[in-house]
Amino acid sequence: MKSSFSPSFLFTPSLRNYVRKLVQRDCDIDDVLQETYIKMSSATTPIEHPQGYAKKVARNIAFDMHRCEANMPEAMPHEPSCHKTNLDKVMHETQRIELYQSLISAMPKLRQEVFIRYRVEGQDKKHIAKVLNISVDSVDKHISRAMHCLKSEMAKLMPADNKGE
Protein backbone atom coordinates (compact mmCIF):
# COMPACT_ATOMS: atom_id res chain seq x y z
CA MET A 1 0.00 0.00 0.00
CA LYS A 2 1.41 3.34 -1.05
CA SER A 3 1.54 6.19 1.43
CA SER A 4 -0.72 9.10 0.67
CA PHE A 5 0.53 12.38 1.95
CA SER A 6 0.56 15.96 0.79
CA PRO A 7 4.08 16.99 -0.28
CA SER A 8 3.27 20.66 0.37
CA PHE A 9 4.58 20.47 3.95
CA LEU A 10 8.02 19.55 2.55
CA PHE A 11 8.32 23.11 1.25
CA THR A 12 7.33 24.93 4.41
CA PRO A 13 9.78 27.45 5.86
CA SER A 14 10.08 25.47 9.10
CA LEU A 15 11.33 22.31 7.35
CA ARG A 16 13.62 24.36 5.09
CA ASN A 17 15.12 26.10 8.15
CA TYR A 18 15.54 22.74 9.87
CA VAL A 19 17.42 21.34 6.85
CA ARG A 20 19.48 24.57 6.53
CA LYS A 21 20.90 23.88 10.01
CA LEU A 22 21.87 20.35 8.97
CA VAL A 23 23.78 21.08 5.76
CA GLN A 24 26.88 23.14 5.12
CA ARG A 25 25.88 24.67 1.79
CA ASP A 26 22.59 26.30 0.85
CA CYS A 27 22.62 24.48 -2.47
CA ASP A 28 22.23 21.19 -0.57
CA ILE A 29 18.89 22.19 1.01
CA ASP A 30 16.84 21.47 -2.10
CA ASP A 31 18.71 18.20 -2.64
CA VAL A 32 17.86 17.01 0.86
CA LEU A 33 14.22 18.06 0.49
CA GLN A 34 13.95 16.27 -2.84
CA GLU A 35 15.48 13.08 -1.44
CA THR A 36 13.11 13.36 1.53
CA TYR A 37 10.15 13.59 -0.83
CA ILE A 38 11.35 10.54 -2.77
CA LYS A 39 11.81 8.47 0.41
CA MET A 40 8.46 9.48 1.82
CA SER A 41 6.57 8.88 -1.42
CA SER A 42 8.01 5.38 -1.65
CA ALA A 43 6.88 4.43 1.88
CA THR A 44 4.70 1.31 1.84
CA THR A 45 2.81 2.07 5.07
CA PRO A 46 0.84 5.17 5.96
CA ILE A 47 2.83 7.89 7.72
CA GLU A 48 1.02 9.06 10.85
CA HIS A 49 3.12 12.16 11.58
CA PRO A 50 4.48 13.29 8.23
CA GLN A 51 6.24 16.41 9.52
CA GLY A 52 8.15 14.58 12.23
CA TYR A 53 8.92 11.75 9.84
CA ALA A 54 10.11 14.24 7.21
CA LYS A 55 12.52 15.79 9.74
CA LYS A 56 13.97 12.38 10.62
CA VAL A 57 14.34 11.41 6.97
CA ALA A 58 15.93 14.78 6.12
CA ARG A 59 18.33 14.46 9.05
CA ASN A 60 19.39 10.97 7.94
CA ILE A 61 19.90 12.15 4.36
CA ALA A 62 21.97 15.14 5.55
CA PHE A 63 24.11 12.83 7.71
CA ASP A 64 24.59 10.49 4.75
CA MET A 65 25.73 13.46 2.64
CA HIS A 66 28.23 14.48 5.33
CA ARG A 67 29.52 10.92 5.56
CA CYS A 68 30.01 10.72 1.79
CA GLU A 69 31.81 14.06 1.72
CA ALA A 70 34.04 13.05 4.63
CA ASN A 71 35.07 9.87 2.80
CA MET A 72 35.95 11.72 -0.38
CA PRO A 73 39.69 12.32 -0.79
CA GLU A 74 40.99 15.89 -0.60
CA ALA A 75 42.42 15.70 -4.09
CA MET A 76 42.23 13.21 -6.89
CA PRO A 77 45.34 10.99 -7.09
CA HIS A 78 46.13 12.20 -10.59
CA GLU A 79 44.83 15.72 -10.23
CA PRO A 80 46.70 18.13 -12.48
CA SER A 81 48.76 20.59 -10.51
CA CYS A 82 48.54 24.29 -11.03
CA HIS A 83 51.73 25.87 -12.27
CA LYS A 84 50.76 29.43 -11.45
CA THR A 85 53.44 31.48 -9.79
CA ASN A 86 53.04 32.23 -6.13
CA LEU A 87 52.61 35.98 -5.56
CA ASP A 88 54.99 35.93 -2.59
CA LYS A 89 57.65 34.31 -4.74
CA VAL A 90 57.19 36.94 -7.45
CA MET A 91 57.47 39.74 -4.89
CA HIS A 92 60.56 38.14 -3.38
CA GLU A 93 62.25 37.79 -6.78
CA THR A 94 61.34 41.39 -7.65
CA GLN A 95 63.00 42.57 -4.44
CA ARG A 96 66.10 40.51 -5.24
CA ILE A 97 66.34 41.99 -8.74
CA GLU A 98 65.96 45.51 -7.38
CA LEU A 99 68.67 44.79 -4.82
CA TYR A 100 71.01 43.46 -7.50
CA GLN A 101 70.35 46.55 -9.60
CA SER A 102 71.15 48.90 -6.72
CA LEU A 103 74.34 46.98 -5.87
CA ILE A 104 75.51 47.04 -9.50
CA SER A 105 74.76 50.76 -9.84
CA ALA A 106 76.89 51.42 -6.72
CA MET A 107 79.96 49.82 -8.38
CA PRO A 108 82.61 51.87 -10.16
CA LYS A 109 81.48 52.69 -13.73
CA LEU A 110 84.11 50.57 -15.48
CA ARG A 111 83.37 47.53 -13.30
CA GLN A 112 79.64 48.03 -13.94
CA GLU A 113 80.13 48.12 -17.67
CA VAL A 114 82.42 45.08 -17.75
CA PHE A 115 80.07 43.08 -15.53
CA ILE A 116 76.93 43.99 -17.50
CA ARG A 117 78.58 43.30 -20.86
CA TYR A 118 79.84 39.91 -19.66
CA ARG A 119 77.02 38.60 -17.41
CA VAL A 120 73.95 40.30 -18.85
CA GLU A 121 74.78 40.79 -22.51
CA GLY A 122 76.94 37.65 -22.77
CA GLN A 123 79.85 39.31 -24.54
CA ASP A 124 83.23 37.59 -24.85
CA LYS A 125 86.02 38.75 -22.50
CA LYS A 126 88.36 39.50 -25.42
CA HIS A 127 85.68 41.59 -27.09
CA ILE A 128 85.01 43.54 -23.87
CA ALA A 129 88.76 44.16 -23.43
CA LYS A 130 89.06 45.42 -27.01
CA VAL A 131 85.98 47.70 -26.86
CA LEU A 132 86.92 49.21 -23.48
CA ASN A 133 90.63 49.35 -24.33
CA ILE A 134 91.72 47.31 -21.29
CA SER A 135 93.50 43.98 -20.89
CA VAL A 136 91.70 40.63 -20.65
CA ASP A 137 93.23 40.25 -17.15
CA SER A 138 91.56 43.53 -16.14
CA VAL A 139 88.25 42.24 -17.47
CA ASP A 140 88.69 39.07 -15.36
CA LYS A 141 89.50 41.13 -12.26
CA HIS A 142 86.48 43.41 -12.74
CA ILE A 143 84.16 40.42 -13.18
CA SER A 144 85.65 38.63 -10.19
CA ARG A 145 85.40 41.70 -7.94
CA ALA A 146 81.86 42.42 -9.08
CA MET A 147 80.79 38.84 -8.34
CA HIS A 148 82.50 38.89 -4.94
CA CYS A 149 80.82 42.20 -4.09
CA LEU A 150 77.38 40.93 -5.14
CA LYS A 151 77.72 37.65 -3.26
CA SER A 152 78.94 39.24 -0.03
CA GLU A 153 76.38 42.06 -0.06
CA MET A 154 73.51 39.70 -0.89
CA ALA A 155 74.60 37.38 1.94
CA LYS A 156 74.47 40.32 4.34
CA LEU A 157 71.16 41.72 3.12
CA MET A 158 69.29 38.47 2.41
CA PRO A 159 70.87 35.74 4.58
CA ALA A 160 67.98 33.28 4.03
CA ASP A 161 68.74 33.29 0.29
CA ASN A 162 72.43 32.49 0.56
CA LYS A 163 72.38 29.83 -2.15
CA GLY A 164 75.71 30.57 -3.75
CA GLU A 165 74.48 32.92 -6.44
Steps between C-alpha positions, in 0.01 A plus 500: 500500500641834395513785748274791424625828628503858384852603393419867565631481858844408360530856370401682816745752645530302824625184325729705274650674806542164672688360198706823468642431848597147396691573179810706436400653167171663406503318168461171690166600658295428189687173446415381850136605463473321167653181640263528797204523264620195306546293818165601641311440176644150477387405853282188496311576823303810589699772676319617813710810573636613165676812629691317771577217261619749237741655753645159588537403135659837415740468793606151389551618142707799619714269716548266204614797289750602769629144523549480123680834493723399791603182317588685182874560459630857519643481151481251220811278480579621150370852536687741275706746697478870448819658376403856582768705666460575866457875557738495797766338285454763229528780756809340651669465160409860413666618821810294420524648150462852636771428756734367232434809290580735788819308585617506137425872466713566812807340334765705322387582143763288325426196718127550436549509127729196492265300722186591303665431164626161620218369725193670356583549134716186474791666323838328469779616735734575208232709333433695822875562544530626142192728515594651838871514415609296804678167540320165524653462850333828601169371367544183711581706810198728452268201456649321799475807725146572386393142574671505840332831585156373395534172688622659823244782497213264417609268783487794740169640378313175429658227717211254445576501126869420527495234229833574340377735231 
